[in-house]
């Protein structure tokens, strides 16, 4: 037994010592896992600009766009070049911004504006790639919370969760190959679709394609349907549910508002937020409460863990990831916004309270 314990200790020490490196794993070998804790700072936001949340990229030139989620203060849309230099900035008012998505076909940046948080009404907006020509695309409809969710217990009993939020909180977006735009609503527990927004704005019709209890949450952080990613065949829409620590999937072949179209793909991802597929078919998820980014294989198993929080630097920026909210993949790198926002009402319980400068991180994708 003593020798077994000694062997286990050696293995544990070796794993800790290698924590900053990469263990390349075969996705088909369920015994192995890619772990890489190295994180670079891509950009530090300007003084006074806080809470970067949404992120997207122009794949033609590598420009990175970042939006801020700073209720009550001036929110900004920032444009960085591929080297992390700020080249443009646009004020979008006091309504906080959530998701960003780049329309490759028309070279425009789409923004979800959560005006309901400041009394101005929630909507989707867009600007040209150079941040000119701000335009309203559509107003988010008020459809209320979805119906109750019944959850079974191991003893055969069940609990019923009743959702009550009516705020319109458009969050993440994704385009399909036909130019149609999908958007999640974190409080109304819904997925919306706008058919060909390039041809209908302003005043585009917003269609509700799913309004399901699985898209809402009673958990923490209190955001339900969040990050979106389409499968390569565009038959399935993957959806992060932040408060439930889940990734869901919506079968797009089913009729609109089908009660059996949404199912659970992966569980126990602490604060599942932004999501994106890489060229290897892995689904990357920003786990905002675990301060890491994880990859899921086709079965929903975690096959990689990247990044970690290593404290606060002397300049007030996070060292590593702190509340990673959204991500975008460009070539062989993942760019991640560090929202770094304190959410509890207590003092001293969250490292986010000590952040005075906000960052966007960059992580190299594992090669296999």
Residue pairs with C-beta under 8 A, 6 or more apart in sequence:
18 35
19 35
19 37
20 36
20 37
20 38
21 36
21 38
22 34
22 35
22 36
22 366
23 32
23 33
23 34
23 35
23 36
24 34
24 366
24 367
24 368
25 32
25 33
25 34
25 303
25 304
25 366
25 368
26 32
26 368
27 280
27 282
27 297
27 303
27 368
30 301
33 302
33 303
33 304
33 305
34 295
34 303
34 304
34 305
34 306
34 366
34 368
35 304
35 305
35 306
36 304
36 305
36 306
36 307
36 363
36 364
36 366
37 306
37 307
37 308
37 320
38 307
38 363
38 364
39 306
39 307
39 308
39 320
39 321
39 361
39 362
39 363
40 361
40 362
40 363
41 317
41 359
41 360
41 361
41 362
42 64
42 80
42 84
42 335
42 359
42 360
42 361
42 362
43 64
43 66
43 80
43 84
43 86
43 359
43 360
44 315
44 317
44 357
44 358
44 359
45 52
45 66
45 68
45 78
45 357
45 358
45 359
45 360
46 78
46 86
46 89
47 357
49 68
49 70
49 76
49 78
49 358
50 68
50 70
50 73
50 358
51 68
51 69
51 70
51 96
51 339
51 340
51 341
51 358
52 66
52 67
52 68
52 69
52 78
52 325
52 337
52 338
52 339
52 358
52 359
52 360
53 67
53 68
53 69
53 96
53 97
53 98
53 99
53 325
53 326
53 337
53 339
54 65
54 66
54 67
54 69
54 97
54 98
54 99
54 100
54 111
54 112
54 325
54 326
54 337
55 64
55 65
55 66
55 67
55 100
55 274
55 326
55 327
55 328
55 335
55 336
55 337
55 360
56 64
56 65
56 100
56 101
56 102
56 109
56 328
57 63
57 64
57 65
57 102
57 328
57 330
57 335
58 65
58 102
58 107
58 129
59 102
59 104
59 330
60 104
60 107
61 81
61 82
62 81
62 82
62 330
62 331
63 79
63 80
63 81
63 82
63 87
63 129
64 79
64 80
64 81
64 82
64 328
64 330
64 335
64 360
65 77
65 78
65 79
65 80
65 100
65 102
65 109
66 77
66 78
66 80
66 100
66 337
66 360
67 75
67 76
67 77
67 78
67 92
67 97
67 98
67 99
67 100
67 111
68 75
68 76
68 78
68 96
68 97
69 75
69 96
69 97
69 98
69 114
69 325
69 339
69 341
70 96
71 94
71 96
71 117
71 118
72 94
72 118
73 94
74 91
74 92
74 93
74 94
75 91
75 92
75 93
75 94
75 95
75 96
75 97
76 89
76 90
76 91
76 92
77 89
77 90
77 92
77 97
77 100
77 109
77 111
77 127
77 131
78 86
78 88
78 89
79 86
79 87
79 88
79 89
79 130
79 131
80 86
80 87
80 360
81 87
82 330
84 360
88 130
88 131
89 131
90 127
90 131
90 134
92 111
92 113
92 125
92 134
93 120
94 118
94 120
95 113
95 114
95 115
95 117
95 118
95 120
95 122
96 114
96 117
96 118
97 111
97 112
97 113
97 114
98 112
98 114
98 169
98 170
98 171
98 172
98 186
99 111
99 112
99 170
99 171
99 172
99 173
99 183
99 184
99 326
100 109
100 110
100 111
100 112
100 173
100 326
101 109
101 110
101 172
101 173
101 174
101 175
101 181
102 108
102 109
102 110
102 129
103 109
103 110
103 126
103 175
103 179
103 197
103 198
104 175
105 179
105 198
106 198
107 128
107 129
108 126
108 127
108 128
108 129
108 198
109 126
109 127
109 128
109 129
109 131
110 124
110 125
110 126
110 137
110 173
110 181
110 197
111 124
111 125
111 126
111 127
112 122
112 124
112 170
112 171
112 172
112 173
112 183
113 122
113 123
113 124
113 125
113 170
114 122
114 168
114 169
114 170
115 121
115 122
115 123
116 122
116 167
116 168
116 169
117 167
117 169
121 139
121 168
122 139
122 140
122 167
122 168
122 169
122 170
123 136
123 137
123 138
123 139
123 140
123 170
124 136
124 137
124 138
124 140
124 170
124 173
124 181
124 183
124 194
124 197
124 204
125 134
125 135
125 136
125 137
126 134
126 135
126 137
126 197
126 201
127 133
127 134
127 135
135 201
135 202
136 201
136 202
136 203
137 194
137 197
137 201
137 202
137 204
138 194
138 197
138 201
138 202
138 203
138 204
138 205
138 206
139 206
140 168
140 170
140 183
140 185
140 192
140 206
141 168
141 192
141 206
141 208
142 166
142 168
142 188
143 188
143 190
143 208
143 211
144 166
144 188
145 163
145 164
145 165
145 166
145 187
145 188
145 189
145 216
146 163
146 188
146 189
146 190
146 211
146 212
146 213
146 215
146 216
147 163
147 213
148 160
148 161
148 162
148 163
148 213
149 160
149 161
149 163
149 213
149 214
149 216
150 158
150 159
150 160
150 161
151 158
151 159
151 160
151 161
152 158
153 159
161 213
161 218
163 189
163 213
163 216
163 218
165 187
165 188
165 216
166 187
166 188
167 187
167 188
168 185
168 187
168 188
169 185
169 186
169 187
169 188
169 223
170 183
170 184
170 185
170 192
171 183
171 184
171 185
171 186
171 223
171 225
171 226
171 227
172 183
172 184
172 226
172 227
172 228
172 240
172 274
172 275
172 326
173 181
173 182
173 183
173 184
173 228
174 181
174 182
174 228
174 229
174 230
174 237
175 181
175 182
176 182
176 230
176 234
177 234
178 196
179 196
179 197
179 198
180 193
180 194
180 195
180 196
180 197
181 193
181 194
181 197
182 191
182 192
182 193
182 209
182 228
182 230
182 237
183 191
183 192
183 193
183 194
183 228
184 190
184 191
184 192
184 215
184 225
184 226
184 227
184 228
184 239
185 191
185 192
185 215
185 225
186 223
186 224
186 225
186 226
186 242
187 216
187 223
187 224
188 211
188 216
189 211
189 212
189 213
189 214
189 215
189 216
189 224
189 225
190 208
190 210
190 211
190 212
190 215
190 225
191 208
191 209
191 210
191 211
191 215
191 225
191 228
191 237
191 239
191 250
192 206
192 207
192 208
192 209
193 206
193 207
193 209
194 200
194 204
194 205
194 206
194 207
195 204
195 205
195 207
197 204
207 256
208 256
208 257
209 250
209 252
209 256
209 257
210 250
210 256
210 257
210 258
210 261
210 262
211 257
212 259
212 261
212 262
214 241
214 244
214 248
214 262
214 263
214 264
215 224
215 225
215 239
215 241
215 248
215 262
216 224
216 225
217 223
217 224
217 241
217 242
217 243
217 244
218 243
219 242
219 243
219 244
219 245
220 243
220 343
221 242
221 243
221 271
221 288
221 289
221 343
222 243
223 242
223 243
224 241
224 242
224 243
224 244
225 239
225 240
225 241
225 248
226 239
226 240
226 241
226 242
226 272
226 273
226 274
227 239
227 240
227 272
227 273
227 274
227 275
227 276
227 285
227 286
227 326
228 237
228 238
228 239
228 240
228 275
229 237
229 238
229 275
229 276
229 277
229 283
230 236
230 237
230 238
230 277
231 237
231 238
231 277
232 277
232 281
234 252
235 251
235 252
235 253
236 249
236 250
236 251
236 252
237 249
237 250
237 252
238 247
238 248
238 249
238 250
238 265
238 275
238 283
239 247
239 248
239 249
239 250
239 262
240 246
240 247
240 248
240 269
240 272
240 273
240 274
240 275
240 285
241 247
241 248
241 272
242 271
242 272
242 273
242 288
244 272
245 267
245 268
245 269
245 270
245 271
245 272
246 264
246 265
246 266
246 267
246 269
246 272
247 264
247 265
247 266
247 269
247 272
247 275
247 283
247 285
247 296
247 300
248 262
248 263
248 264
248 265
249 262
249 263
249 264
249 265
250 261
250 262
251 258
251 261
251 262
251 263
252 261
254 260
254 261
265 296
265 300
266 272
266 285
266 296
266 300
266 301
266 302
267 300
269 285
269 287
269 290
269 294
269 302
270 287
270 288
270 289
270 290
271 287
271 288
271 289
271 290
272 285
272 286
272 287
272 288
273 285
273 286
273 287
273 288
273 324
273 325
273 326
274 285
274 286
274 324
274 325
274 326
274 327
274 336
274 337
275 283
275 284
275 285
275 286
275 327
276 283
276 284
276 327
276 328
276 329
276 334
277 283
277 284
277 329
278 284
278 295
278 329
278 365
280 368
281 297
281 298
282 295
282 296
282 297
282 303
282 304
283 295
283 296
284 293
284 294
284 295
284 296
284 327
284 329
284 334
285 293
285 294
285 295
285 296
286 293
286 324
286 325
286 326
286 327
286 336
287 293
287 294
287 324
288 323
288 324
288 325
288 339
289 323
291 307
291 308
291 309
291 320
291 321
291 322
291 323
291 324
292 305
292 306
292 307
292 308
292 321
292 324
293 305
293 306
293 307
293 321
293 324
293 327
293 334
293 336
293 363
294 302
294 304
294 305
294 306
295 302
295 303
295 304
295 305
295 306
295 366
296 302
296 303
297 303
304 366
306 334
306 363
306 366
307 320
307 321
307 324
307 336
307 361
307 363
308 320
308 321
309 318
309 319
309 320
309 321
309 322
309 351
310 319
310 320
311 318
311 319
311 351
312 318
312 319
312 351
312 354
312 355
313 319
315 357
316 354
316 355
316 356
316 357
317 355
317 357
317 358
317 359
318 338
318 340
318 351
318 355
318 359
320 361
321 336
321 338
321 361
322 338
322 339
322 340
322 351
322 352
322 355
323 338
323 339
323 340
323 341
323 352
324 336
324 337
324 338
324 339
324 361
325 336
325 337
325 338
325 339
326 336
326 337
327 334
327 335
327 336
327 337
328 334
328 335
329 335
329 365
332 364
332 365
332 367
333 362
333 363
333 364
333 365
334 362
334 363
334 364
334 365
335 360
335 361
335 362
336 360
336 361
336 362
336 363
337 360
337 361
338 358
338 359
338 360
338 361
340 352
340 355
340 358
340 359
341 352
342 350
342 352
342 353
343 350
343 352
344 350
347 353
